[in-house]
Amino acid sequence: MTTTAAANAYLRTKVMTASPQELRLMLLEAAIKFARQGREGLATRNYEQMFNGLSQSRNIITELIVTVRPEPDPNLAEKVRSLYAFIYSQLVETSVSKSLTHCDDAIRLLEFERETWMMLMSKASQERSETGLDASPSAVARSA
């Protein structure tokens, strides 16, 4: 088995066994990775790399937008969708204007969202171990 095949098999297993919360975290991390690749392409004037990285990141952001569920808090869900839409628009603006500033803003927001999501997952895990009750991120969001 080649290194690439082994890595693909590992990733496939990781995705297939991940919880929905872990999948969202993986998506956020991939969006950051591709946005950084796009930024690097822009900074080095490798526009093919810029296009590929930013396109992949935008595709992931689109997936994040459509998978936000309105339960338990429709208002919170709309705010999260709006955040993702803004990040998406920053990536589009990066492609159009070739602006590192817009790309940096998108990456910074994605990193903040990843950190927020990790804290939510940690809090849910802690509450689950303390109470033995359902402390999924959606349950934590209801109590916040």
C-alpha distance (Angstrom), angle and dihedral (degrees) to the residues before:
residue distance angle dihedral
M1 . . .
T2 3.79 . .
T3 3.77 122.0 .
T4 3.80 90.8 -108.9
A5 3.79 92.5 50.1
A6 3.80 90.6 48.6
A7 3.80 91.2 49.5
N8 3.81 91.0 48.9
A9 3.81 91.5 49.0
Y10 3.80 90.5 49.9
L11 3.81 92.1 48.5
R12 3.81 91.7 47.5
T13 3.81 90.7 51.5
K14 3.80 91.4 46.1
V15 3.81 92.1 51.8
M16 3.80 94.7 44.1
T17 3.82 92.8 51.6
A18 3.83 97.9 40.1
S19 3.78 123.9 109.1
P20 3.82 118.1 -121.0
Q21 3.80 88.3 -102.5
E22 3.80 91.7 52.9
L23 3.81 90.5 47.4
R24 3.81 90.9 55.1
L25 3.80 89.3 49.9
M26 3.82 89.9 50.9
L27 3.80 89.7 51.0
L28 3.80 91.8 50.8
E29 3.80 91.3 49.0
A30 3.81 91.6 48.8
A31 3.82 91.5 48.3
I32 3.81 89.1 53.1
K33 3.80 92.2 47.1
F34 3.81 93.3 51.2
A35 3.81 93.3 43.2
R36 3.80 88.8 53.5
Q37 3.80 90.0 49.7
G38 3.79 89.1 51.1
R39 3.78 90.6 48.7
E40 3.78 91.2 50.4
G41 3.80 89.9 50.5
L42 3.80 90.7 50.9
A43 3.80 92.8 47.0
T44 3.83 91.4 51.0
R45 3.82 93.5 39.8
N46 3.80 90.3 -116.7
Y47 3.78 93.9 141.6
E48 3.79 94.7 179.2
Q49 3.82 89.8 58.4
M50 3.81 89.6 44.7
F51 3.80 91.8 51.2
N52 3.81 94.4 45.8
G53 3.80 94.9 46.6
L54 3.79 95.8 44.9
S55 3.81 92.1 44.1
Q56 3.80 91.7 52.6
S57 3.79 91.0 47.0
R58 3.83 91.6 49.4
N59 3.81 90.7 49.4
I60 3.79 90.1 53.9
I61 3.81 91.9 46.5
T62 3.82 88.4 52.7
E63 3.80 89.3 53.2
L64 3.80 90.2 49.5
I65 3.82 91.0 51.1
V66 3.79 95.3 51.4
T67 3.80 94.3 45.3
V68 3.82 96.8 55.8
R69 3.80 105.1 111.5
P70 3.79 120.2 -148.9
E71 3.79 94.0 -137.1
P72 2.95 128.2 125.2
D73 3.81 95.8 9.8
P74 3.83 118.1 18.5
N75 3.80 91.5 -174.0
L76 3.80 92.4 54.6
A77 3.81 90.7 45.4
E78 3.80 90.7 53.8
K79 3.81 91.3 49.8
V80 3.80 90.8 51.2
R81 3.82 91.0 48.2
S82 3.80 89.0 49.8
L83 3.80 90.9 51.5
Y84 3.80 90.9 51.4
A85 3.81 90.9 46.4
F86 3.80 89.6 52.8
I87 3.81 91.4 49.6
Y88 3.80 88.6 49.4
S89 3.80 90.6 51.3
Q90 3.82 90.5 50.2
L91 3.82 89.7 54.1
V92 3.81 90.8 48.8
E93 3.80 90.3 48.6
T94 3.81 89.0 50.4
S95 3.81 89.7 56.2
V96 3.80 93.5 46.7
S97 3.80 101.0 41.4
K98 3.83 98.2 27.7
S99 3.81 86.8 -131.2
L100 3.79 118.8 162.8
T101 3.81 88.4 -164.6
H102 3.80 93.0 64.4
C103 3.78 90.9 46.6
D104 3.80 92.1 48.4
D105 3.81 89.8 50.6
A106 3.81 91.1 52.0
I107 3.80 92.5 47.9
R108 3.81 91.8 47.4
L109 3.82 91.2 51.8
L110 3.81 92.1 46.5
E111 3.80 90.5 50.6
F112 3.80 90.6 49.2
E113 3.81 90.2 49.4
R114 3.81 90.6 49.5
E115 3.81 91.1 51.2
T116 3.80 91.1 47.1
W117 3.80 91.1 49.7
M118 3.82 91.3 48.5
M119 3.81 90.7 51.4
L120 3.81 90.3 49.4
M121 3.81 91.2 50.3
S122 3.79 90.4 48.4
K123 3.80 92.4 48.8
A124 3.80 90.9 48.5
S125 3.79 91.3 50.0
Q126 3.80 91.6 47.9
E127 3.81 92.6 49.5
R128 3.79 90.9 46.4
S129 3.80 91.1 54.4
E130 3.82 93.4 44.0
T131 3.78 98.5 46.4
G132 3.75 105.6 19.1
L133 3.83 87.0 -135.1
D134 3.78 130.7 119.5
A135 3.78 104.3 -71.3
S136 3.78 99.3 164.0
P137 3.81 115.7 150.7
S138 3.81 89.4 -99.5
A139 3.80 90.4 54.1
V140 3.80 90.2 47.4
A141 3.81 89.9 49.8
R142 3.80 89.8 53.5
S143 3.78 90.8 54.7
A144 3.81 95.1 44.7
